[in-house]
Amino acid sequence: IVSDRLGVPIENVRVVQSDTERVLRGMGTMGSRSLQIAGSAVWTASEEVLAQARRLAAHLLEADVNDIIVHDDGHVGVAGVPSSALSWAELAQAASDPSRRPSDAPAALMHELDFSQGDATYPFGAHVAVVEVDTETGRVELLRHVAVDDCGRILNPLIVRGQQHGGIAQGVAQALFEGVVYDDDGNPLTATLMDYAMPSAAELPSFEASNTETPTPRNPLGAKGIGESGTIGSTPAVQNAVIDALAPFGIEHLDMPLSPERIWQAVTEAKARG
């Protein structure tokens, strides 16, 4: 966001986090809030710093501030006259010099703010799962999973797709594999990864993930969350697909996880009932 708004190379942008001497407050990243809140704060601060830089450049170049732009090479100057444009380093140096900056200008190109978008945003989407159930063993094979999620305006498609894939895998795991089991005395029987089932890529198909984009008015980026979308949509999609496959046996519900043992037992009991 900084690189895009200010025209500086992304390798020149340094992110400082978890340093309370530099960053005095913060709630952390949770609830798919990073881009919505932190990203919007960065965008707003970048816009203010750019406005400061344009006013300073206009003063130094004796030009109208409305004629000042960021050129393709990242320099700030008069539109159509890139040869006289100033680098960000030159502008930062001028900002710290009282003899060169306007009298009402800040002593540094900087801006600090706490961003609050007020209300929550609401991502939405649809997931469809196709499964095959082996009624002799109870094993479920996920053949296809199609997901269409709307997280508002997408800034980084690669990250969005990664969040979808990871979320779908986690949601499928909840539906088919992951379960905490205790014995009659309350001792955990699934306390290690030898007992607690988690899928690997070998148990999952290639996901078919797509997106629609409906920007939210709650923040200047139009961004919503994407971190939970895959988990929210995939779990009921897989659960419902398995129950639909078992419908001919009169099975209308099974608790998660839909383990082979649980499915086999339900099918066996249904057959016994005739």
Secondary structure, 3 states (H helix, E strand, C coil): CHHHHHCCCHHHCCCCCCCCCCCCCCCCCCCCCHHHHHHHHHHHHHHHHHHHHHHHHHHHHCCCHHHEEECCCCCEEECCCHHHCECHHHHHHHHCCCCCCCCCCCCCCCCCCCCCCCCCCCCEEEEEEEEEECCCCCCEEEEEEEEEEECECCCCHHHHHHHHHHHHHHHHHHHHCCCCCECCCCCECCCCCCCCCCCCHHHCCCCEEEEECCCCCCCCCCECCCCCHHHHHHHHHHHHHHHHHCHHHCCCCCCCCCCHHHHHHHHHHHHHHC
